[in-house]
């Protein structure tokens, strides 16, 4: 079987699996977030944290709860790392330095999971399981809660109430993420993924000598890292490590885990607003972009640019030989079009245009299908922009799902869109003029290092501000400058957009829906899905094209 055919068949199997899971999972999540009843385990959690689960919140209270919970998470994870040296099961590792502890705490709480350290050489079992793995669950549940709050903004009228954050957080964790993660971890363990609390072992090598390796609760962390679109690997090689991703089947299964909840949330959206066709329109927009990017990536990586590539059959440098180019391309697009950041290949070794596709996927705002929760609310903000543009074309006040898109709503949507580019381009520009920041580029003498080195820095801040977490190789990010600035980019890129999303949700929830007329734009039709795709690509292209031209485009054309 040719590598191209193998890649196409894997993509077909993945689409089929996602299609089978779409309706039952989407309907189940809609039932979870609309149920009036609390489970017994949930009631215990509410009592422990002192939450009043049935109290409805307006957007300022909902936002305060999100920020307070996340701030406590950052502090707890920071202290856990700083105290690691004196903890049991630390595997003899020292406490994490202040700068790196801050960066890692910000990273995992912001659902980014950017890692400026090698997991198996820095983190003990307690930090990995009680710190990092726990944040993988609750940071994902936080994103889902904010998305559901925005959906309620469309569904409710003249109340301004968006539900209860603590209820949404607990339900998302207990009823959605934990059950799927348990089943997924059993699948991974059955397929050979590591799951233990063993210490460090000396392992012999085929060519002589030995190396040290340690075990850990890998399968349980691997499944939620993908399912919650987190991305932080137990080992430095991430999902290219055989302890995390043993076979071609587990590789495809992990891609499925990355995509299944973000896609299914569009069904949840349609059910909660009372019109599943609206969910299908959003799903179609996400699907077109995802499939288009995947096809482009596979074409780019299978293209033969010289004798070495022709002999290998594709651009194999940096690819995991167990999975091949097709599977690596599918994984790469899945991880950069969501906020996952997991990798099963070396992103910096993709072709120049392949690296550009990875960058552009994150620059879209990771909305196709995007992160767990963040993809849906990002896409709905873009939908508001799209109906506003359509309204300008016909001279009509724009409406979306019966809610007027007025001055307040469009200002909030515009602020949401401007946050990430400001962080990415601002920090990248500063890094290009500071000698210490430039010194972190490790391949300054390599061919094309100018454009590729710029791409490394641009990728780092794009990944951080969009809460992705993957990285180009060749950049030493464990420095005071990058630990601090990327940490700030991750926190601001995660929580500032939530401010505007929740304010927008509150504004919509206060409105009385207006009945549709003959002049109302039908937002469940293919025409709107096409308009939404065009709006996303044009806004992103106009914002980031100059930076892309200096990086991957310049390298690819040189």
C-alpha positions as CSV (number, residue, x, y, z in Angstrom):
1,X,0.0,0.0,0.0
2,X,1.3,3.4,-0.9
3,X,1.9,5.9,1.9
4,X,-0.5,8.4,0.3
5,X,-3.3,5.8,0.2
6,X,-2.6,4.8,3.8
7,X,-2.9,8.4,4.9
8,X,-6.2,8.8,3.0
9,X,-7.6,5.6,4.5
10,X,-6.6,6.7,8.0
11,X,-8.3,10.1,7.4
12,X,-11.4,8.3,6.2
13,X,-11.5,6.1,9.3
14,X,-11.1,9.1,11.5
15,X,-14.0,11.0,9.9
16,X,-16.2,7.9,10.2
17,X,-15.4,7.5,13.9
18,X,-16.1,11.2,14.5
19,X,-19.4,11.0,12.7
20,X,-20.5,8.0,14.7
21,X,-19.7,9.8,18.0
22,X,-21.1,13.2,17.0
23,X,-24.8,12.8,17.7
24,X,-24.8,10.7,20.9
25,X,-22.0,12.7,22.6
26,X,-23.5,16.1,21.5
27,X,-26.9,15.1,22.8
28,X,-25.4,13.8,26.0
29,X,-23.5,17.0,26.8
30,X,-26.7,19.0,26.1
31,X,-28.5,16.9,28.6
32,X,-25.7,17.3,31.1
33,X,-25.7,21.1,31.0
34,X,-29.5,21.5,31.0
35,X,-30.3,18.9,33.7
36,X,-32.1,20.3,36.8
37,X,-30.7,17.4,39.0
38,X,-27.4,17.0,40.7
39,X,-25.6,13.7,41.2
40,X,-24.7,12.6,44.7
41,X,-21.0,12.9,44.0
42,X,-21.6,16.5,42.7
43,X,-23.4,17.5,45.8
44,X,-20.5,16.3,47.9
45,X,-18.1,18.5,45.8
46,X,-20.4,21.5,46.2
47,X,-20.4,21.2,50.0
48,X,-16.7,20.8,50.1
49,X,-16.1,24.0,48.0
50,X,-19.0,25.9,49.5
51,X,-20.7,26.5,46.2
52,X,-24.5,27.2,45.9
53,X,-25.1,25.1,42.8
54,X,-28.6,26.4,42.0
55,X,-27.9,30.1,42.1
56,X,-28.0,31.7,38.7
57,X,-25.1,34.0,37.9
58,X,-25.0,37.1,35.7
59,X,-21.8,37.5,33.6
60,X,-19.7,39.5,36.2
61,X,-20.3,36.8,38.9
62,X,-19.6,34.1,36.4
63,X,-16.4,35.8,35.3
64,X,-15.2,36.3,38.9
65,X,-15.7,32.6,39.6
66,X,-13.7,31.7,36.5
67,X,-10.8,34.0,37.4
68,X,-10.8,33.1,41.1
69,X,-10.7,29.4,40.4
70,X,-8.0,29.8,37.8
71,X,-5.9,32.0,40.1
72,X,-6.0,29.4,42.9
73,X,-5.0,26.8,40.3
74,X,-1.9,28.8,39.3
75,X,-0.9,29.3,42.9
76,X,-1.4,25.7,43.9
77,X,0.5,24.3,40.9
78,X,3.3,26.8,41.4
79,X,3.8,25.9,45.0
80,X,3.6,22.1,44.2
81,X,6.5,22.5,41.8
82,X,8.5,24.7,44.2
83,X,8.1,22.1,47.0
84,X,8.8,19.1,44.8
85,X,12.3,18.4,46.2
86,X,10.9,17.6,49.6
87,X,8.0,15.5,48.5
88,X,7.7,11.7,48.3
89,X,7.7,10.1,44.8
90,X,9.8,13.0,43.5
91,X,12.2,10.5,41.8
92,X,15.0,12.5,43.3
93,X,14.2,15.5,41.1
94,X,14.9,19.0,42.6
95,X,12.3,21.7,43.0
96,X,11.5,23.7,39.9
97,X,13.1,27.1,39.6
98,X,10.7,30.1,40.2
99,X,10.6,31.3,36.5
100,X,9.9,27.8,35.1
101,X,7.4,27.0,37.9
102,X,5.5,30.2,37.0
103,X,5.6,29.4,33.3
104,X,4.4,25.8,33.8
105,X,1.7,26.8,36.3
106,X,0.4,29.4,33.9
107,X,0.6,27.0,31.0
108,X,-1.4,24.1,32.5
109,X,-4.1,26.4,34.1
110,X,-4.5,28.2,30.8
111,X,-5.1,24.9,29.0
112,X,-1.9,25.5,27.0
113,X,0.5,23.0,28.4
114,X,3.6,24.7,26.9
115,X,6.6,22.9,28.4
116,X,10.1,24.5,28.6
117,X,11.4,21.3,30.4
118,X,11.8,17.6,29.7
119,X,9.0,15.9,31.7
120,X,10.9,12.7,32.5
121,X,13.9,14.7,33.7
122,X,12.1,17.3,35.8
123,X,8.8,16.2,37.2
124,X,8.1,13.6,39.8
125,X,4.9,11.5,40.2
126,X,3.2,13.8,42.6
127,X,3.5,16.9,40.4
128,X,2.6,14.9,37.3
129,X,-0.6,13.4,38.8
130,X,-1.8,15.7,41.5
131,X,-0.8,18.9,39.7
132,X,-0.5,18.6,35.9
133,X,-3.1,15.9,35.3
134,X,-5.7,17.5,37.6
135,X,-5.3,20.8,35.7
136,X,-5.8,18.9,32.4
137,X,-9.3,18.1,33.6
138,X,-10.4,21.3,35.2
139,X,-8.9,23.7,32.7
140,X,-10.8,21.8,29.9
141,X,-14.0,21.9,32.0
142,X,-13.5,25.7,32.5
143,X,-13.4,26.2,28.7
144,X,-16.5,24.1,28.3
145,X,-18.3,26.1,31.0
146,X,-17.6,29.4,29.3
147,X,-18.8,28.1,25.9
148,X,-22.0,26.8,27.5
149,X,-22.5,30.3,29.2
150,X,-22.3,31.9,25.7
151,X,-24.8,29.4,24.3
152,X,-27.2,30.3,27.1
153,X,-26.8,33.9,26.2
154,X,-28.3,33.1,22.8
155,X,-30.9,30.8,24.3
156,X,-32.2,33.0,27.2
157,X,-34.2,36.2,27.0
158,X,-34.4,39.2,29.4
159,X,-32.7,37.5,32.3
160,X,-29.0,38.2,31.9
161,X,-28.4,34.9,33.7
162,X,-25.8,32.5,32.3
163,X,-26.1,29.6,34.7
164,X,-23.7,28.7,37.5
165,X,-20.0,28.3,36.9
166,X,-19.4,25.9,39.7
167,X,-22.2,23.6,38.5
168,X,-20.9,23.8,34.9
169,X,-17.4,23.1,36.0
170,X,-18.2,20.1,38.2
171,X,-20.6,18.6,35.7
172,X,-18.2,19.0,32.8
173,X,-15.5,17.2,34.8
174,X,-17.6,14.5,36.5
175,X,-20.1,13.6,33.8
176,X,-18.2,14.3,30.6
177,X,-14.4,14.3,31.0
178,X,-13.8,11.7,33.7
179,X,-16.0,8.9,32.2
180,X,-14.5,9.2,28.7
181,X,-11.0,9.5,30.2
182,X,-11.4,6.3,32.2
183,X,-12.5,4.4,29.1
184,X,-9.8,5.9,26.9
185,X,-7.1,5.2,29.5
186,X,-8.2,1.5,29.5
187,X,-7.9,1.4,25.7
188,X,-4.4,2.9,25.8
189,X,-3.2,0.6,28.6
190,X,-4.5,-2.4,26.6
191,X,-2.6,-1.2,23.6
192,X,0.7,-0.9,25.5
193,X,0.8,2.6,27.0
194,X,2.6,2.8,30.4
195,X,0.7,3.1,33.6
196,X,2.6,2.7,36.9
197,X,4.4,4.5,39.7
198,X,7.8,2.9,39.2
199,X,11.1,4.7,39.8
200,X,14.1,5.4,37.5
201,X,15.6,2.3,35.8
202,X,18.8,1.8,33.9
203,X,18.0,0.3,30.5
204,X,20.5,-1.2,28.1
205,X,20.8,0.0,24.5
206,X,21.2,-2.1,21.4
207,X,24.5,-0.4,20.4
208,X,25.9,-0.7,23.9
209,X,25.8,1.4,27.0
210,X,22.6,2.3,28.8
211,X,20.2,5.1,29.6
212,X,17.9,6.0,32.4
213,X,14.1,5.9,32.0
214,X,11.3,6.2,34.5
215,X,7.7,5.1,34.5
216,X,4.6,6.9,35.6
217,X,0.8,7.2,35.3
218,X,1.2,7.9,31.6
219,X,-2.0,6.5,30.1
220,X,-4.3,8.3,32.5
221,X,-2.5,11.6,31.7
222,X,-2.2,10.9,28.0
223,X,-5.9,10.4,27.5
224,X,-7.0,13.7,29.2
225,X,-4.1,15.6,27.6
226,X,-5.8,14.8,24.2
227,X,-9.4,14.7,25.2
228,X,-9.2,18.0,27.0
229,X,-7.1,19.5,24.2
230,X,-4.3,20.2,26.6
231,X,-1.2,18.7,25.1
232,X,1.5,18.4,27.8
233,X,3.4,15.2,27.4
234,X,4.7,13.0,30.2
235,X,7.9,12.6,28.2
236,X,9.8,15.2,26.3
237,X,9.1,13.4,23.0
238,X,5.4,13.8,23.7
239,X,3.1,11.6,21.6
240,X,6.1,10.4,19.5
241,X,7.3,8.5,22.6
242,X,6.4,4.8,22.5
243,X,5.4,4.8,26.2
244,X,2.8,7.5,25.4
245,X,1.8,6.3,21.9
246,X,2.8,2.7,21.2
247,X,1.1,1.8,17.9
248,X,-0.5,3.2,14.7
249,X,-3.9,2.5,16.3
250,X,-3.2,4.5,19.4
251,X,-2.0,7.3,17.3
252,X,-5.3,7.4,15.4
253,X,-7.2,7.0,18.6
254,X,-5.4,10.0,20.2
255,X,-6.3,12.1,17.1
256,X,-9.9,11.0,17.6
257,X,-9.8,12.1,21.3
258,X,-8.4,15.5,20.3
259,X,-11.3,16.2,17.9
260,X,-14.3,14.4,19.3
261,X,-15.6,16.9,22.0
262,X,-14.9,20.1,20.0
263,X,-16.9,18.8,17.0
264,X,-19.6,17.3,19.2
265,X,-20.1,20.6,21.0
266,X,-21.6,22.0,17.8
267,X,-24.5,19.5,18.3
268,X,-24.8,20.6,21.9
269,X,-25.0,24.2,20.8
270,X,-27.8,23.3,18.3
271,X,-29.8,21.4,20.9
272,X,-29.5,24.1,23.6
273,X,-30.6,26.9,21.2
274,X,-33.5,24.8,19.9
275,X,-32.3,24.5,16.3
276,X,-29.9,21.7,15.5
277,X,-29.4,23.1,12.0
278,X,-27.5,26.0,13.5
279,X,-25.1,23.5,15.0
280,X,-24.7,21.8,11.6
281,X,-23.8,25.1,10.0
282,X,-21.1,25.7,12.6
283,X,-20.0,22.0,12.2
284,X,-19.8,22.5,8.4
285,X,-17.6,25.6,8.8
286,X,-15.2,23.7,11.1
287,X,-15.2,20.6,8.9
288,X,-14.4,22.5,5.7
289,X,-11.4,24.3,7.3
290,X,-10.1,21.2,9.0
291,X,-10.3,19.0,6.0
292,X,-8.8,21.7,3.8
293,X,-5.9,22.2,6.0
294,X,-5.3,18.4,6.3
295,X,-5.3,18.0,2.6
296,X,-2.9,20.9,2.1
297,X,-0.6,19.5,4.8
298,X,-0.6,16.0,3.3
299,X,0.1,17.4,-0.2
300,X,2.9,19.6,1.1
301,X,4.6,16.8,3.1
302,X,4.3,14.1,0.4
303,X,5.7,16.5,-2.3
304,X,9.2,15.5,-3.4
305,X,11.7,18.3,-3.5
306,X,14.9,16.5,-4.3
307,X,16.7,13.2,-4.6
308,X,16.7,12.6,-0.8
309,X,13.0,13.2,-0.5
310,X,12.3,11.0,-3.5
311,X,14.3,8.2,-2.1
312,X,12.4,8.4,1.2
313,X,9.0,8.8,-0.5
314,X,8.3,12.0,1.3
315,X,9.7,14.6,3.7
316,X,10.6,12.1,6.4
317,X,13.0,14.1,8.5
318,X,11.5,14.7,11.9
319,X,8.6,12.2,11.3
320,X,8.0,9.2,13.5
321,X,8.8,6.2,11.3
322,X,6.2,4.1,13.0
323,X,3.4,6.4,11.8
324,X,4.6,7.8,8.5
325,X,4.0,11.1,6.8
326,X,0.2,10.8,6.3
327,X,-0.6,10.1,10.0
328,X,1.9,12.7,11.1
329,X,0.2,15.3,8.8
330,X,-3.2,14.5,10.2
331,X,-2.0,14.7,13.8
332,X,-0.2,18.0,13.1
333,X,-3.3,19.7,11.7
334,X,-5.5,18.3,14.4
335,X,-3.2,19.6,17.2
336,X,-2.7,23.1,15.7
337,X,-6.3,23.6,14.7
338,X,-7.2,22.8,18.3
339,X,-5.5,24.1,21.4
340,X,-3.9,20.7,22.1
341,X,-0.2,21.1,21.4
342,X,0.5,17.4,21.5
343,X,2.9,16.3,18.7
344,X,3.8,12.9,17.2
345,X,6.5,14.4,14.9
346,X,9.0,17.3,15.0
347,X,7.0,20.4,13.8
348,X,10.2,22.3,13.0
349,X,11.2,19.6,10.5
350,X,8.1,19.9,8.4
351,X,8.6,21.6,5.1
352,X,8.5,25.4,5.2
353,X,5.0,25.5,3.8
354,X,4.0,22.8,6.2
355,X,5.2,24.9,9.1
356,X,3.3,27.8,7.7
357,X,0.1,25.7,7.7
358,X,0.7,24.8,11.4
359,X,1.1,28.5,12.2
360,X,-1.9,29.6,10.3
361,X,-4.0,26.9,12.0
362,X,-3.2,28.4,15.4
363,X,-3.6,32.0,14.0
364,X,-7.2,31.3,13.0
365,X,-7.9,31.3,16.7
366,X,-8.0,27.5,16.9
367,X,-11.7,27.3,16.0
368,X,-11.8,24.5,13.5
369,X,-12.8,22.7,15.6
370,X,-10.7,24.4,18.3
371,X,-10.1,23.7,21.9
372,X,-12.6,22.1,24.2
373,X,-15.1,24.9,24.7
374,X,-12.8,27.6,23.4
375,X,-13.3,26.4,19.8
376,X,-17.1,26.8,20.0
377,X,-17.1,30.2,21.7
378,X,-14.4,31.4,19.3
379,X,-16.4,30.3,16.3
380,X,-19.6,31.9,17.6
381,X,-17.8,35.2,18.0
382,X,-16.7,34.9,14.4
383,X,-20.3,34.1,13.4
384,X,-21.3,37.4,15.0
385,X,-18.7,39.2,12.9
386,X,-19.9,37.4,9.8
387,X,-23.6,38.4,10.3
388,X,-22.4,42.0,11.0
389,X,-20.6,42.1,7.7
390,X,-23.6,40.6,5.9
391,X,-25.8,43.3,7.5
392,X,-23.5,46.0,6.3
393,X,-23.8,44.6,2.7
394,X,-27.6,44.9,2.7
395,X,-28.1,47.9,5.0
396,X,-29.9,45.9,7.7
397,X,-29.4,45.6,11.4
398,X,-27.7,42.2,11.8
399,X,-29.2,39.4,13.8
400,X,-28.0,36.0,15.0
401,X,-30.3,33.4,16.5
402,X,-32.9,36.1,17.0
403,X,-30.6,38.4,18.9
404,X,-29.6,41.9,17.6
405,X,-25.9,42.5,17.0
406,X,-25.7,46.1,18.0
407,X,-22.8,48.4,18.9
408,X,-22.1,46.8,22.2
409,X,-22.0,43.3,20.8
410,X,-19.7,44.1,17.9
411,X,-17.3,46.0,20.1
412,X,-17.0,43.0,22.4
413,X,-16.5,40.7,19.4
414,X,-13.8,43.1,18.0
415,X,-11.9,43.2,21.3
416,X,-12.0,39.4,21.4
417,X,-10.4,39.2,17.9
418,X,-7.7,41.8,18.6
419,X,-6.3,40.3,21.8
420,X,-4.3,37.4,20.4
421,X,-2.7,39.2,17.5
422,X,-1.6,42.0,19.8
423,X,0.1,39.5,22.1
424,X,1.6,37.4,19.3
425,X,3.0,40.2,17.2
426,X,4.0,42.5,20.1
427,X,6.0,39.8,21.9
428,X,7.6,38.5,18.7
429,X,8.6,42.0,17.7
430,X,10.2,42.6,21.1
431,X,12.1,39.3,20.9
432,X,13.6,40.3,17.5
433,X,15.3,43.4,18.9
434,X,16.5,42.0,22.3
435,X,20.0,40.4,22.2
436,X,19.2,37.9,25.0
437,X,16.0,36.8,23.2
438,X,17.8,36.4,19.9
439,X,20.5,34.3,21.6
440,X,17.9,31.6,22.3
441,X,17.8,30.7,18.7
442,X,20.1,27.6,18.5
443,X,20.4,27.4,14.7
444,X,21.5,30.9,13.8
445,X,24.3,29.5,11.5
446,X,22.0,27.1,9.7
447,X,20.9,27.7,6.1
448,X,17.9,29.9,6.1
449,X,18.2,30.5,9.8
450,X,17.0,34.1,9.4
451,X,13.5,33.2,8.3
452,X,13.4,29.9,10.1
453,X,14.6,31.5,13.3
454,X,11.9,34.1,13.0
455,X,9.4,31.3,12.5
456,X,10.6,29.7,15.7
457,X,9.9,32.8,17.8
458,X,6.7,33.6,16.0
459,X,5.5,30.0,16.6
460,X,6.4,30.1,20.3
461,X,4.2,33.2,20.9
462,X,1.5,32.1,18.6
463,X,1.3,28.8,20.4
464,X,1.4,30.5,23.8
465,X,-1.2,33.2,23.2
466,X,-3.6,30.8,21.4
467,X,-3.2,28.3,24.3
468,X,-1.8,25.6,22.0
469,X,1.5,24.6,23.6
470,X,3.3,22.9,20.7
471,X,6.7,24.3,19.6
472,X,9.2,24.5,16.8
473,X,12.5,23.0,17.8
474,X,15.7,25.1,17.9
475,X,14.5,27.7,20.4
476,X,15.7,27.6,23.9
477,X,12.6,28.8,25.7
478,X,13.9,28.1,29.2
479,X,15.2,31.6,29.8
480,X,13.9,34.4,32.0
481,X,12.6,36.3,29.0
482,X,10.7,33.5,27.4
483,X,9.5,31.9,30.6
484,X,8.0,35.3,31.6
485,X,6.7,36.6,28.3
486,X,5.2,33.3,27.1
487,X,3.7,32.8,30.6
488,X,2.0,36.2,30.3
489,X,0.9,35.5,26.8
490,X,-0.7,32.2,27.9
491,X,-2.6,33.8,30.8
492,X,-3.7,36.9,28.9
493,X,-4.5,34.9,25.8
494,X,-6.7,32.6,27.8
495,X,-8.5,34.8,30.2
496,X,-8.9,38.2,28.5
497,X,-10.9,36.6,25.7
498,X,-13.1,35.0,28.3
499,X,-13.9,38.5,29.7
500,X,-15.3,39.6,26.4
501,X,-17.1,36.3,25.7
502,X,-18.9,36.4,29.0
503,X,-19.7,40.1,28.6
504,X,-21.1,39.3,25.2
505,X,-23.1,36.4,26.6
506,X,-24.6,38.6,29.3
507,X,-25.5,41.3,26.7
508,X,-27.3,38.7,24.6
509,X,-29.1,37.1,27.5
510,X,-30.6,40.5,28.4
511,X,-32.2,40.9,25.0
512,X,-35.7,39.9,23.9
513,X,-35.5,37.7,20.8
514,X,-36.9,39.3,17.6
515,X,-38.9,37.2,15.2
516,X,-37.3,36.4,11.8
517,X,-38.6,38.1,8.7
518,X,-38.1,37.7,4.9
519,X,-35.0,39.8,5.2
520,X,-33.3,37.8,8.0
521,X,-30.1,36.1,7.1
522,X,-30.6,32.3,7.3
523,X,-27.6,31.3,9.4
524,X,-28.3,27.6,9.1
525,X,-27.8,27.6,5.3
526,X,-24.7,26.7,3.3
527,X,-24.4,30.3,2.2
528,X,-23.8,31.5,5.7
529,X,-21.3,28.7,6.3
530,X,-19.4,29.8,3.2
531,X,-19.5,33.5,4.4
532,X,-18.2,32.4,7.8
533,X,-15.3,30.5,6.3
534,X,-14.4,33.5,4.2
535,X,-14.6,35.9,7.1
536,X,-12.3,33.7,9.2
537,X,-9.7,33.4,6.5
538,X,-9.8,37.1,5.4
539,X,-9.5,38.5,9.0
540,X,-6.6,36.1,9.8
541,X,-4.9,36.7,6.5
542,X,-5.0,40.5,6.8
543,X,-3.7,40.3,10.4
544,X,-0.9,37.8,10.1
545,X,0.2,37.7,6.4
546,X,3.1,40.1,6.9
547,X,4.5,38.0,9.7
548,X,4.0,34.8,7.7
549,X,5.7,36.3,4.7
550,X,8.8,37.0,6.8
551,X,8.9,33.5,8.2
552,X,7.6,30.3,6.5
553,X,6.8,31.9,3.2
554,X,10.2,33.4,2.8
555,X,11.9,30.2,3.8
556,X,9.7,28.1,1.4
557,X,10.4,30.4,-1.5
558,X,14.1,30.7,-0.9
